[in-house]
């Protein structure tokens, strides 16, 4: 899949033209199974809960200040105050979209989760904002096509996984020619 095709996927998911901007995130509206921008889903009076004071415990579960398993939007911030992680949790577990940023606000990682397990599209980004790797995850295991690009957008590899096992792999030269 080309970089343009992945960009098309991101656009269809609701990222808009500022797909790699720190000002855009995604929210999953479970009642309609639709993906929409954070600012739509989490406006005061429009529904959605930004979890205040929630923390991740030693088991990786997100809990409210009173110790209950959290449901809503969880944000973790760098010491500077900028967002480090923005993810949705349900009953303390990752459920929905998970976004990670660098200290400068650049999107570094996008992933989809279901009941605490990686389940859906995972995208890693280079420092320049271009996609480094795009993979599909099913029940916490690579499943389907995984592709990678260099910082200039040239395809460098593709692999096919079935239930976490690599079944096929191809590497590409800087001219995007198959080398193995």
Rosetta constraint file for C-alpha pairs under 8 A:
AtomPair CA 1 CA 5 HARMONIC 6.06 0.50
AtomPair CA 1 CA 6 HARMONIC 6.90 0.50
AtomPair CA 1 CA 147 HARMONIC 7.30 0.50
AtomPair CA 2 CA 6 HARMONIC 6.41 0.50
AtomPair CA 2 CA 155 HARMONIC 7.68 0.50
AtomPair CA 3 CA 7 HARMONIC 6.11 0.50
AtomPair CA 3 CA 131 HARMONIC 7.20 0.50
AtomPair CA 3 CA 153 HARMONIC 6.85 0.50
AtomPair CA 4 CA 8 HARMONIC 6.15 0.50
AtomPair CA 5 CA 9 HARMONIC 6.35 0.50
AtomPair CA 6 CA 10 HARMONIC 6.29 0.50
AtomPair CA 7 CA 11 HARMONIC 6.14 0.50
AtomPair CA 7 CA 19 HARMONIC 8.00 0.50
AtomPair CA 8 CA 12 HARMONIC 6.11 0.50
AtomPair CA 9 CA 13 HARMONIC 6.23 0.50
AtomPair CA 10 CA 14 HARMONIC 6.60 0.50
AtomPair CA 10 CA 15 HARMONIC 5.66 0.50
AtomPair CA 10 CA 16 HARMONIC 7.69 0.50
AtomPair CA 10 CA 19 HARMONIC 7.01 0.50
AtomPair CA 11 CA 15 HARMONIC 5.06 0.50
AtomPair CA 11 CA 16 HARMONIC 5.20 0.50
AtomPair CA 11 CA 17 HARMONIC 7.18 0.50
AtomPair CA 11 CA 19 HARMONIC 7.28 0.50
AtomPair CA 13 CA 35 HARMONIC 5.96 0.50
AtomPair CA 13 CA 36 HARMONIC 7.38 0.50
AtomPair CA 14 CA 26 HARMONIC 7.22 0.50
AtomPair CA 14 CA 35 HARMONIC 6.39 0.50
AtomPair CA 14 CA 36 HARMONIC 5.61 0.50
AtomPair CA 14 CA 37 HARMONIC 6.34 0.50
AtomPair CA 15 CA 19 HARMONIC 4.86 0.50
AtomPair CA 15 CA 24 HARMONIC 6.68 0.50
AtomPair CA 15 CA 25 HARMONIC 7.10 0.50
AtomPair CA 15 CA 26 HARMONIC 7.09 0.50
AtomPair CA 15 CA 37 HARMONIC 6.93 0.50
AtomPair CA 18 CA 24 HARMONIC 6.97 0.50
AtomPair CA 19 CA 24 HARMONIC 6.88 0.50
AtomPair CA 20 CA 24 HARMONIC 7.63 0.50
AtomPair CA 20 CA 106 HARMONIC 6.99 0.50
AtomPair CA 20 CA 107 HARMONIC 5.92 0.50
AtomPair CA 20 CA 129 HARMONIC 6.11 0.50
AtomPair CA 21 CA 105 HARMONIC 7.74 0.50
AtomPair CA 21 CA 106 HARMONIC 6.52 0.50
AtomPair CA 21 CA 107 HARMONIC 6.81 0.50
AtomPair CA 22 CA 101 HARMONIC 7.38 0.50
AtomPair CA 22 CA 105 HARMONIC 5.10 0.50
AtomPair CA 22 CA 106 HARMONIC 5.56 0.50
AtomPair CA 22 CA 107 HARMONIC 5.97 0.50
AtomPair CA 24 CA 37 HARMONIC 6.66 0.50
AtomPair CA 24 CA 38 HARMONIC 7.04 0.50
AtomPair CA 25 CA 37 HARMONIC 5.70 0.50
AtomPair CA 25 CA 38 HARMONIC 5.31 0.50
AtomPair CA 25 CA 99 HARMONIC 7.38 0.50
AtomPair CA 26 CA 35 HARMONIC 6.45 0.50
AtomPair CA 26 CA 36 HARMONIC 5.62 0.50
AtomPair CA 26 CA 37 HARMONIC 4.62 0.50
AtomPair CA 26 CA 38 HARMONIC 5.10 0.50
AtomPair CA 26 CA 97 HARMONIC 6.57 0.50
AtomPair CA 27 CA 35 HARMONIC 5.66 0.50
AtomPair CA 27 CA 36 HARMONIC 5.29 0.50
AtomPair CA 27 CA 37 HARMONIC 5.80 0.50
AtomPair CA 27 CA 38 HARMONIC 5.18 0.50
AtomPair CA 27 CA 41 HARMONIC 6.23 0.50
AtomPair CA 27 CA 88 HARMONIC 7.86 0.50
AtomPair CA 27 CA 96 HARMONIC 7.50 0.50
AtomPair CA 27 CA 97 HARMONIC 6.64 0.50
AtomPair CA 28 CA 33 HARMONIC 6.64 0.50
AtomPair CA 28 CA 34 HARMONIC 5.89 0.50
AtomPair CA 28 CA 35 HARMONIC 4.70 0.50
AtomPair CA 28 CA 36 HARMONIC 6.46 0.50
AtomPair CA 28 CA 96 HARMONIC 6.12 0.50
AtomPair CA 28 CA 97 HARMONIC 7.05 0.50
AtomPair CA 29 CA 33 HARMONIC 5.47 0.50
AtomPair CA 29 CA 34 HARMONIC 5.29 0.50
AtomPair CA 29 CA 35 HARMONIC 6.20 0.50
AtomPair CA 29 CA 36 HARMONIC 7.33 0.50
AtomPair CA 29 CA 41 HARMONIC 7.47 0.50
AtomPair CA 30 CA 34 HARMONIC 6.89 0.50
AtomPair CA 36 CA 40 HARMONIC 6.67 0.50
AtomPair CA 36 CA 41 HARMONIC 6.77 0.50
AtomPair CA 37 CA 41 HARMONIC 6.58 0.50
AtomPair CA 38 CA 42 HARMONIC 5.74 0.50
AtomPair CA 39 CA 43 HARMONIC 5.93 0.50
AtomPair CA 40 CA 46 HARMONIC 7.79 0.50
AtomPair CA 41 CA 46 HARMONIC 6.72 0.50
AtomPair CA 41 CA 47 HARMONIC 6.55 0.50
AtomPair CA 41 CA 48 HARMONIC 6.13 0.50
AtomPair CA 42 CA 46 HARMONIC 6.53 0.50
AtomPair CA 42 CA 47 HARMONIC 6.17 0.50
AtomPair CA 42 CA 48 HARMONIC 5.12 0.50
AtomPair CA 42 CA 49 HARMONIC 6.88 0.50
AtomPair CA 42 CA 50 HARMONIC 7.45 0.50
AtomPair CA 43 CA 47 HARMONIC 6.96 0.50
AtomPair CA 43 CA 48 HARMONIC 7.68 0.50
AtomPair CA 48 CA 72 HARMONIC 6.70 0.50
AtomPair CA 48 CA 73 HARMONIC 7.61 0.50
AtomPair CA 49 CA 71 HARMONIC 7.90 0.50
AtomPair CA 49 CA 72 HARMONIC 5.07 0.50
AtomPair CA 49 CA 73 HARMONIC 6.03 0.50
AtomPair CA 50 CA 72 HARMONIC 5.97 0.50
AtomPair CA 50 CA 73 HARMONIC 4.72 0.50
AtomPair CA 50 CA 74 HARMONIC 6.36 0.50
AtomPair CA 50 CA 75 HARMONIC 7.83 0.50
AtomPair CA 51 CA 64 HARMONIC 7.42 0.50
AtomPair CA 51 CA 70 HARMONIC 7.59 0.50
AtomPair CA 51 CA 71 HARMONIC 7.76 0.50
AtomPair CA 51 CA 72 HARMONIC 6.09 0.50
AtomPair CA 51 CA 73 HARMONIC 5.74 0.50
AtomPair CA 51 CA 74 HARMONIC 5.47 0.50
AtomPair CA 51 CA 75 HARMONIC 7.51 0.50
AtomPair CA 52 CA 64 HARMONIC 7.70 0.50
AtomPair CA 53 CA 64 HARMONIC 6.50 0.50
AtomPair CA 53 CA 65 HARMONIC 5.70 0.50
AtomPair CA 54 CA 62 HARMONIC 6.47 0.50
AtomPair CA 54 CA 63 HARMONIC 5.40 0.50
AtomPair CA 54 CA 64 HARMONIC 4.37 0.50
AtomPair CA 54 CA 65 HARMONIC 5.61 0.50
AtomPair CA 54 CA 70 HARMONIC 7.36 0.50
AtomPair CA 54 CA 74 HARMONIC 7.20 0.50
AtomPair CA 55 CA 62 HARMONIC 5.46 0.50
AtomPair CA 55 CA 63 HARMONIC 5.53 0.50
AtomPair CA 55 CA 64 HARMONIC 6.66 0.50
AtomPair CA 55 CA 65 HARMONIC 7.39 0.50
AtomPair CA 56 CA 60 HARMONIC 5.55 0.50
AtomPair CA 56 CA 61 HARMONIC 5.37 0.50
AtomPair CA 56 CA 62 HARMONIC 4.29 0.50
AtomPair CA 56 CA 63 HARMONIC 6.24 0.50
AtomPair CA 57 CA 61 HARMONIC 5.46 0.50
AtomPair CA 57 CA 62 HARMONIC 6.25 0.50
AtomPair CA 57 CA 63 HARMONIC 6.97 0.50
AtomPair CA 60 CA 93 HARMONIC 7.84 0.50
AtomPair CA 61 CA 69 HARMONIC 7.21 0.50
AtomPair CA 61 CA 92 HARMONIC 4.78 0.50
AtomPair CA 61 CA 93 HARMONIC 5.65 0.50
AtomPair CA 62 CA 69 HARMONIC 6.09 0.50
AtomPair CA 62 CA 70 HARMONIC 5.65 0.50
AtomPair CA 62 CA 74 HARMONIC 7.99 0.50
AtomPair CA 62 CA 89 HARMONIC 7.33 0.50
AtomPair CA 62 CA 92 HARMONIC 4.41 0.50
AtomPair CA 62 CA 93 HARMONIC 6.62 0.50
AtomPair CA 63 CA 67 HARMONIC 5.32 0.50
AtomPair CA 63 CA 68 HARMONIC 5.27 0.50
AtomPair CA 63 CA 69 HARMONIC 4.53 0.50
AtomPair CA 63 CA 70 HARMONIC 4.91 0.50
AtomPair CA 63 CA 92 HARMONIC 6.08 0.50
AtomPair CA 64 CA 68 HARMONIC 5.34 0.50
AtomPair CA 64 CA 69 HARMONIC 6.34 0.50
AtomPair CA 64 CA 70 HARMONIC 5.49 0.50
AtomPair CA 69 CA 90 HARMONIC 7.98 0.50
AtomPair CA 69 CA 91 HARMONIC 5.06 0.50
AtomPair CA 69 CA 92 HARMONIC 4.51 0.50
AtomPair CA 70 CA 89 HARMONIC 6.69 0.50
AtomPair CA 70 CA 90 HARMONIC 6.41 0.50
AtomPair CA 70 CA 91 HARMONIC 5.38 0.50
AtomPair CA 70 CA 92 HARMONIC 4.68 0.50
AtomPair CA 71 CA 88 HARMONIC 7.48 0.50
AtomPair CA 71 CA 89 HARMONIC 5.11 0.50
AtomPair CA 71 CA 90 HARMONIC 4.27 0.50
AtomPair CA 71 CA 91 HARMONIC 5.37 0.50
AtomPair CA 71 CA 92 HARMONIC 6.22 0.50
AtomPair CA 72 CA 88 HARMONIC 5.63 0.50
AtomPair CA 72 CA 89 HARMONIC 5.47 0.50
AtomPair CA 72 CA 90 HARMONIC 6.52 0.50
AtomPair CA 73 CA 86 HARMONIC 7.05 0.50
AtomPair CA 73 CA 87 HARMONIC 5.81 0.50
AtomPair CA 73 CA 88 HARMONIC 4.55 0.50
AtomPair CA 73 CA 89 HARMONIC 6.38 0.50
AtomPair CA 74 CA 85 HARMONIC 7.85 0.50
AtomPair CA 74 CA 86 HARMONIC 5.82 0.50
AtomPair CA 74 CA 87 HARMONIC 5.30 0.50
AtomPair CA 74 CA 88 HARMONIC 5.87 0.50
AtomPair CA 74 CA 89 HARMONIC 6.81 0.50
AtomPair CA 75 CA 83 HARMONIC 6.81 0.50
AtomPair CA 75 CA 84 HARMONIC 7.47 0.50
AtomPair CA 75 CA 85 HARMONIC 5.55 0.50
AtomPair CA 75 CA 86 HARMONIC 4.53 0.50
AtomPair CA 75 CA 87 HARMONIC 6.51 0.50
AtomPair CA 76 CA 83 HARMONIC 6.10 0.50
AtomPair CA 76 CA 84 HARMONIC 5.54 0.50
AtomPair CA 76 CA 85 HARMONIC 5.06 0.50
AtomPair CA 76 CA 86 HARMONIC 6.61 0.50
AtomPair CA 77 CA 81 HARMONIC 5.48 0.50
AtomPair CA 77 CA 82 HARMONIC 5.48 0.50
AtomPair CA 77 CA 83 HARMONIC 4.36 0.50
AtomPair CA 77 CA 84 HARMONIC 4.77 0.50
AtomPair CA 77 CA 85 HARMONIC 6.75 0.50
AtomPair CA 78 CA 82 HARMONIC 5.54 0.50
AtomPair CA 78 CA 83 HARMONIC 6.25 0.50
AtomPair CA 78 CA 84 HARMONIC 5.70 0.50
AtomPair CA 78 CA 103 HARMONIC 6.75 0.50
AtomPair CA 80 CA 103 HARMONIC 7.93 0.50
AtomPair CA 82 CA 103 HARMONIC 6.56 0.50
AtomPair CA 82 CA 104 HARMONIC 7.64 0.50
AtomPair CA 82 CA 105 HARMONIC 6.78 0.50
AtomPair CA 83 CA 101 HARMONIC 6.68 0.50
AtomPair CA 83 CA 103 HARMONIC 7.66 0.50
AtomPair CA 83 CA 105 HARMONIC 6.98 0.50
AtomPair CA 84 CA 100 HARMONIC 5.65 0.50
AtomPair CA 84 CA 101 HARMONIC 4.99 0.50
AtomPair CA 84 CA 102 HARMONIC 6.36 0.50
AtomPair CA 84 CA 103 HARMONIC 6.87 0.50
AtomPair CA 84 CA 105 HARMONIC 7.82 0.50
AtomPair CA 85 CA 98 HARMONIC 7.32 0.50
AtomPair CA 85 CA 99 HARMONIC 5.70 0.50
AtomPair CA 85 CA 100 HARMONIC 4.48 0.50
AtomPair CA 85 CA 101 HARMONIC 6.31 0.50
AtomPair CA 86 CA 98 HARMONIC 5.91 0.50
AtomPair CA 86 CA 99 HARMONIC 5.15 0.50
AtomPair CA 86 CA 100 HARMONIC 6.45 0.50
AtomPair CA 87 CA 94 HARMONIC 6.94 0.50
AtomPair CA 87 CA 95 HARMONIC 7.88 0.50
AtomPair CA 87 CA 96 HARMONIC 7.30 0.50
AtomPair CA 87 CA 97 HARMONIC 5.76 0.50
AtomPair CA 87 CA 98 HARMONIC 4.14 0.50
AtomPair CA 87 CA 99 HARMONIC 6.05 0.50
AtomPair CA 88 CA 94 HARMONIC 5.86 0.50
AtomPair CA 88 CA 95 HARMONIC 5.49 0.50
AtomPair CA 88 CA 96 HARMONIC 5.46 0.50
AtomPair CA 88 CA 97 HARMONIC 5.98 0.50
AtomPair CA 88 CA 98 HARMONIC 6.51 0.50
AtomPair CA 89 CA 93 HARMONIC 5.04 0.50
AtomPair CA 89 CA 94 HARMONIC 4.38 0.50
AtomPair CA 89 CA 95 HARMONIC 4.88 0.50
AtomPair CA 89 CA 96 HARMONIC 7.16 0.50
AtomPair CA 90 CA 94 HARMONIC 6.42 0.50
AtomPair CA 90 CA 95 HARMONIC 5.64 0.50
AtomPair CA 90 CA 115 HARMONIC 7.10 0.50
AtomPair CA 93 CA 115 HARMONIC 5.87 0.50
AtomPair CA 93 CA 116 HARMONIC 4.56 0.50
AtomPair CA 94 CA 98 HARMONIC 7.63 0.50
AtomPair CA 94 CA 113 HARMONIC 5.83 0.50
AtomPair CA 94 CA 114 HARMONIC 6.68 0.50
AtomPair CA 94 CA 115 HARMONIC 6.18 0.50
AtomPair CA 94 CA 116 HARMONIC 4.56 0.50
AtomPair CA 94 CA 117 HARMONIC 7.20 0.50
AtomPair CA 95 CA 112 HARMONIC 7.38 0.50
AtomPair CA 95 CA 113 HARMONIC 4.75 0.50
AtomPair CA 95 CA 114 HARMONIC 4.56 0.50
AtomPair CA 95 CA 115 HARMONIC 5.31 0.50
AtomPair CA 95 CA 116 HARMONIC 6.08 0.50
AtomPair CA 95 CA 117 HARMONIC 7.91 0.50
AtomPair CA 96 CA 112 HARMONIC 5.39 0.50
AtomPair CA 96 CA 113 HARMONIC 4.96 0.50
AtomPair CA 96 CA 114 HARMONIC 6.21 0.50
AtomPair CA 97 CA 110 HARMONIC 7.25 0.50
AtomPair CA 97 CA 111 HARMONIC 5.84 0.50
AtomPair CA 97 CA 112 HARMONIC 4.67 0.50
AtomPair CA 97 CA 113 HARMONIC 6.36 0.50
AtomPair CA 98 CA 109 HARMONIC 7.87 0.50
AtomPair CA 98 CA 110 HARMONIC 5.80 0.50
AtomPair CA 98 CA 111 HARMONIC 5.12 0.50
AtomPair CA 98 CA 112 HARMONIC 6.11 0.50
AtomPair CA 98 CA 113 HARMONIC 7.39 0.50
AtomPair CA 99 CA 107 HARMONIC 7.18 0.50
AtomPair CA 99 CA 108 HARMONIC 7.64 0.50
AtomPair CA 99 CA 109 HARMONIC 5.64 0.50
AtomPair CA 99 CA 110 HARMONIC 4.75 0.50
AtomPair CA 99 CA 111 HARMONIC 6.61 0.50
AtomPair CA 100 CA 107 HARMONIC 6.05 0.50
AtomPair CA 100 CA 108 HARMONIC 5.56 0.50
AtomPair CA 100 CA 109 HARMONIC 5.02 0.50
AtomPair CA 100 CA 110 HARMONIC 6.71 0.50
AtomPair CA 101 CA 105 HARMONIC 5.42 0.50
AtomPair CA 101 CA 106 HARMONIC 5.28 0.50
AtomPair CA 101 CA 107 HARMONIC 4.44 0.50
AtomPair CA 101 CA 108 HARMONIC 5.10 0.50
AtomPair CA 101 CA 109 HARMONIC 6.98 0.50
AtomPair CA 102 CA 106 HARMONIC 5.42 0.50
AtomPair CA 102 CA 107 HARMONIC 6.65 0.50
AtomPair CA 102 CA 108 HARMONIC 6.41 0.50
AtomPair CA 106 CA 127 HARMONIC 7.71 0.50
AtomPair CA 106 CA 129 HARMONIC 7.09 0.50
AtomPair CA 107 CA 125 HARMONIC 6.99 0.50
AtomPair CA 107 CA 129 HARMONIC 7.09 0.50
AtomPair CA 108 CA 124 HARMONIC 5.84 0.50
AtomPair CA 108 CA 125 HARMONIC 4.86 0.50
AtomPair CA 108 CA 126 HARMONIC 7.04 0.50
AtomPair CA 108 CA 127 HARMONIC 7.57 0.50
AtomPair CA 108 CA 129 HARMONIC 7.64 0.50
AtomPair CA 109 CA 122 HARMONIC 7.42 0.50
AtomPair CA 109 CA 123 HARMONIC 5.69 0.50
AtomPair CA 109 CA 124 HARMONIC 4.60 0.50
AtomPair CA 109 CA 125 HARMONIC 6.11 0.50
AtomPair CA 110 CA 121 HARMONIC 7.77 0.50
AtomPair CA 110 CA 122 HARMONIC 5.60 0.50
AtomPair CA 110 CA 123 HARMONIC 5.06 0.50
AtomPair CA 110 CA 124 HARMONIC 6.58 0.50
AtomPair CA 111 CA 118 HARMONIC 7.39 0.50
AtomPair CA 111 CA 120 HARMONIC 7.08 0.50
AtomPair CA 111 CA 121 HARMONIC 5.73 0.50
AtomPair CA 111 CA 122 HARMONIC 4.24 0.50
AtomPair CA 111 CA 123 HARMONIC 6.36 0.50
AtomPair CA 112 CA 118 HARMONIC 6.12 0.50
AtomPair CA 112 CA 119 HARMONIC 5.60 0.50
AtomPair CA 112 CA 120 HARMONIC 5.08 0.50
AtomPair CA 112 CA 121 HARMONIC 5.81 0.50
AtomPair CA 112 CA 122 HARMONIC 6.58 0.50
AtomPair CA 113 CA 117 HARMONIC 5.49 0.50
AtomPair CA 113 CA 118 HARMONIC 4.46 0.50
AtomPair CA 113 CA 119 HARMONIC 4.79 0.50
AtomPair CA 113 CA 120 HARMONIC 6.73 0.50
AtomPair CA 114 CA 118 HARMONIC 6.40 0.50
AtomPair CA 114 CA 119 HARMONIC 5.75 0.50
AtomPair CA 117 CA 139 HARMONIC 5.47 0.50
AtomPair CA 117 CA 140 HARMONIC 5.09 0.50
AtomPair CA 118 CA 137 HARMONIC 5.91 0.50
AtomPair CA 118 CA 138 HARMONIC 6.42 0.50
AtomPair CA 118 CA 139 HARMONIC 5.71 0.50
AtomPair CA 118 CA 140 HARMONIC 4.35 0.50
AtomPair CA 118 CA 141 HARMONIC 7.35 0.50
AtomPair CA 119 CA 136 HARMONIC 7.54 0.50
AtomPair CA 119 CA 137 HARMONIC 4.99 0.50
AtomPair CA 119 CA 138 HARMONIC 4.54 0.50
AtomPair CA 119 CA 139 HARMONIC 5.39 0.50
AtomPair CA 119 CA 140 HARMONIC 6.28 0.50
AtomPair CA 120 CA 136 HARMONIC 5.44 0.50
AtomPair CA 120 CA 137 HARMONIC 5.11 0.50
AtomPair CA 120 CA 138 HARMONIC 6.23 0.50
AtomPair CA 121 CA 134 HARMONIC 7.21 0.50
AtomPair CA 121 CA 135 HARMONIC 6.00 0.50
AtomPair CA 121 CA 136 HARMONIC 4.74 0.50
AtomPair CA 121 CA 137 HARMONIC 6.34 0.50
AtomPair CA 122 CA 133 HARMONIC 8.00 0.50
AtomPair CA 122 CA 134 HARMONIC 5.76 0.50
AtomPair CA 122 CA 135 HARMONIC 5.25 0.50
AtomPair CA 122 CA 136 HARMONIC 6.03 0.50
AtomPair CA 122 CA 137 HARMONIC 6.98 0.50
AtomPair CA 123 CA 131 HARMONIC 6.89 0.50
AtomPair CA 123 CA 132 HARMONIC 7.45 0.50
AtomPair CA 123 CA 133 HARMONIC 5.64 0.50
AtomPair CA 123 CA 134 HARMONIC 4.52 0.50
AtomPair CA 123 CA 135 HARMONIC 6.51 0.50
AtomPair CA 124 CA 131 HARMONIC 6.06 0.50
AtomPair CA 124 CA 132 HARMONIC 5.36 0.50
AtomPair CA 124 CA 133 HARMONIC 5.12 0.50
AtomPair CA 124 CA 134 HARMONIC 6.57 0.50
AtomPair CA 125 CA 129 HARMONIC 5.63 0.50
AtomPair CA 125 CA 130 HARMONIC 5.62 0.50
AtomPair CA 125 CA 131 HARMONIC 4.44 0.50
AtomPair CA 125 CA 132 HARMONIC 4.81 0.50
AtomPair CA 125 CA 133 HARMONIC 6.95 0.50
AtomPair CA 126 CA 130 HARMONIC 5.43 0.50
AtomPair CA 126 CA 131 HARMONIC 6.06 0.50
AtomPair CA 126 CA 132 HARMONIC 5.36 0.50
AtomPair CA 126 CA 151 HARMONIC 5.99 0.50
AtomPair CA 127 CA 151 HARMONIC 7.86 0.50
AtomPair CA 128 CA 151 HARMONIC 6.91 0.50
AtomPair CA 130 CA 151 HARMONIC 6.27 0.50
AtomPair CA 130 CA 152 HARMONIC 7.53 0.50
AtomPair CA 130 CA 153 HARMONIC 6.60 0.50
AtomPair CA 131 CA 148 HARMONIC 7.61 0.50
AtomPair CA 131 CA 149 HARMONIC 6.62 0.50
AtomPair CA 131 CA 151 HARMONIC 7.72 0.50
AtomPair CA 131 CA 153 HARMONIC 7.35 0.50
AtomPair CA 132 CA 148 HARMONIC 5.37 0.50
AtomPair CA 132 CA 149 HARMONIC 5.00 0.50
AtomPair CA 132 CA 150 HARMONIC 6.24 0.50
AtomPair CA 132 CA 151 HARMONIC 6.93 0.50
AtomPair CA 133 CA 146 HARMONIC 7.14 0.50
AtomPair CA 133 CA 147 HARMONIC 5.54 0.50
AtomPair CA 133 CA 148 HARMONIC 4.16 0.50
AtomPair CA 133 CA 149 HARMONIC 6.36 0.50
AtomPair CA 134 CA 146 HARMONIC 5.67 0.50
AtomPair CA 134 CA 147 HARMONIC 5.35 0.50
AtomPair CA 134 CA 148 HARMONIC 6.40 0.50
AtomPair CA 135 CA 142 HARMONIC 7.00 0.50
AtomPair CA 135 CA 143 HARMONIC 7.86 0.50
AtomPair CA 135 CA 144 HARMONIC 7.42 0.50
AtomPair CA 135 CA 145 HARMONIC 6.10 0.50
AtomPair CA 135 CA 146 HARMONIC 4.19 0.50
AtomPair CA 135 CA 147 HARMONIC 6.43 0.50
AtomPair CA 136 CA 142 HARMONIC 5.94 0.50
AtomPair CA 136 CA 143 HARMONIC 5.64 0.50
AtomPair CA 136 CA 144 HARMONIC 5.83 0.50
AtomPair CA 136 CA 145 HARMONIC 6.50 0.50
AtomPair CA 136 CA 146 HARMONIC 6.65 0.50
AtomPair CA 137 CA 141 HARMONIC 5.28 0.50
AtomPair CA 137 CA 142 HARMONIC 4.46 0.50
AtomPair CA 137 CA 143 HARMONIC 5.29 0.50
AtomPair CA 137 CA 144 HARMONIC 7.63 0.50
AtomPair CA 138 CA 142 HARMONIC 6.30 0.50
AtomPair CA 138 CA 143 HARMONIC 5.77 0.50
AtomPair CA 138 CA 163 HARMONIC 7.42 0.50
AtomPair CA 141 CA 163 HARMONIC 5.92 0.50
AtomPair CA 141 CA 164 HARMONIC 4.68 0.50
AtomPair CA 142 CA 146 HARMONIC 7.91 0.50
AtomPair CA 142 CA 161 HARMONIC 5.90 0.50
AtomPair CA 142 CA 162 HARMONIC 7.11 0.50
AtomPair CA 142 CA 163 HARMONIC 6.30 0.50
AtomPair CA 142 CA 164 HARMONIC 4.63 0.50
AtomPair CA 142 CA 165 HARMONIC 7.54 0.50
AtomPair CA 143 CA 160 HARMONIC 7.29 0.50
AtomPair CA 143 CA 161 HARMONIC 4.72 0.50
AtomPair CA 143 CA 162 HARMONIC 4.86 0.50
AtomPair CA 143 CA 163 HARMONIC 5.22 0.50
AtomPair CA 143 CA 164 HARMONIC 5.87 0.50
AtomPair CA 143 CA 165 HARMONIC 7.95 0.50
AtomPair CA 144 CA 160 HARMONIC 5.31 0.50
AtomPair CA 144 CA 161 HARMONIC 4.98 0.50
AtomPair CA 144 CA 162 HARMONIC 6.15 0.50
AtomPair CA 145 CA 158 HARMONIC 6.92 0.50
AtomPair CA 145 CA 159 HARMONIC 5.74 0.50
AtomPair CA 145 CA 160 HARMONIC 4.59 0.50
AtomPair CA 145 CA 161 HARMONIC 6.39 0.50
AtomPair CA 146 CA 158 HARMONIC 5.49 0.50
AtomPair CA 146 CA 159 HARMONIC 5.14 0.50
AtomPair CA 146 CA 160 HARMONIC 6.20 0.50
AtomPair CA 146 CA 161 HARMONIC 7.50 0.50
AtomPair CA 147 CA 155 HARMONIC 7.57 0.50
AtomPair CA 147 CA 156 HARMONIC 7.76 0.50
AtomPair CA 147 CA 157 HARMONIC 5.61 0.50
AtomPair CA 147 CA 158 HARMONIC 4.22 0.50
AtomPair CA 147 CA 159 HARMONIC 6.45 0.50
AtomPair CA 148 CA 155 HARMONIC 5.91 0.50
AtomPair CA 148 CA 156 HARMONIC 5.59 0.50
AtomPair CA 148 CA 157 HARMONIC 5.20 0.50
AtomPair CA 148 CA 158 HARMONIC 6.38 0.50
AtomPair CA 149 CA 153 HARMONIC 5.40 0.50
AtomPair CA 149 CA 154 HARMONIC 5.18 0.50
AtomPair CA 149 CA 155 HARMONIC 4.25 0.50
AtomPair CA 149 CA 156 HARMONIC 5.06 0.50
AtomPair CA 149 CA 157 HARMONIC 7.07 0.50
AtomPair CA 150 CA 154 HARMONIC 5.44 0.50
AtomPair CA 150 CA 155 HARMONIC 6.53 0.50
AtomPair CA 150 CA 156 HARMONIC 6.38 0.50
AtomPair CA 154 CA 174 HARMONIC 6.64 0.50
AtomPair CA 154 CA 175 HARMONIC 7.53 0.50
AtomPair CA 154 CA 176 HARMONIC 6.39 0.50
AtomPair CA 155 CA 172 HARMONIC 6.50 0.50
AtomPair CA 155 CA 174 HARMONIC 7.82 0.50
AtomPair CA 155 CA 176 HARMONIC 5.87 0.50
AtomPair CA 156 CA 171 HARMONIC 5.66 0.50
AtomPair CA 156 CA 172 HARMONIC 4.60 0.50
AtomPair CA 156 CA 173 HARMONIC 6.50 0.50
AtomPair CA 156 CA 174 HARMONIC 7.24 0.50
AtomPair CA 156 CA 176 HARMONIC 6.81 0.50
AtomPair CA 157 CA 169 HARMONIC 7.31 0.50
AtomPair CA 157 CA 170 HARMONIC 5.58 0.50
AtomPair CA 157 CA 171 HARMONIC 4.33 0.50
AtomPair CA 157 CA 172 HARMONIC 5.72 0.50
AtomPair CA 158 CA 169 HARMONIC 5.80 0.50
AtomPair CA 158 CA 170 HARMONIC 5.40 0.50
AtomPair CA 158 CA 171 HARMONIC 6.64 0.50
AtomPair CA 159 CA 166 HARMONIC 6.87 0.50
AtomPair CA 159 CA 167 HARMONIC 7.43 0.50
AtomPair CA 159 CA 168 HARMONIC 5.40 0.50
AtomPair CA 159 CA 169 HARMONIC 4.15 0.50
AtomPair CA 159 CA 170 HARMONIC 6.28 0.50
AtomPair CA 160 CA 166 HARMONIC 5.91 0.50
AtomPair CA 160 CA 167 HARMONIC 5.62 0.50
AtomPair CA 160 CA 168 HARMONIC 5.16 0.50
AtomPair CA 160 CA 169 HARMONIC 6.50 0.50
AtomPair CA 161 CA 165 HARMONIC 5.24 0.50
AtomPair CA 161 CA 166 HARMONIC 4.39 0.50
AtomPair CA 161 CA 167 HARMONIC 5.54 0.50
AtomPair CA 161 CA 168 HARMONIC 7.27 0.50
AtomPair CA 162 CA 166 HARMONIC 6.58 0.50
AtomPair CA 162 CA 167 HARMONIC 6.76 0.50
AtomPair CA 169 CA 180 HARMONIC 7.92 0.50
AtomPair CA 170 CA 178 HARMONIC 6.69 0.50
AtomPair CA 170 CA 179 HARMONIC 7.32 0.50
AtomPair CA 170 CA 180 HARMONIC 5.42 0.50
AtomPair CA 171 CA 178 HARMONIC 5.81 0.50
AtomPair CA 171 CA 179 HARMONIC 5.59 0.50
AtomPair CA 171 CA 180 HARMONIC 5.46 0.50
AtomPair CA 172 CA 176 HARMONIC 4.96 0.50
AtomPair CA 172 CA 177 HARMONIC 5.10 0.50
AtomPair CA 172 CA 178 HARMONIC 4.48 0.50
AtomPair CA 172 CA 179 HARMONIC 5.38 0.50
AtomPair CA 172 CA 180 HARMONIC 7.42 0.50
AtomPair CA 173 CA 177 HARMONIC 5.18 0.50
AtomPair CA 173 CA 178 HARMONIC 6.45 0.50
AtomPair CA 173 CA 179 HARMONIC 6.23 0.50
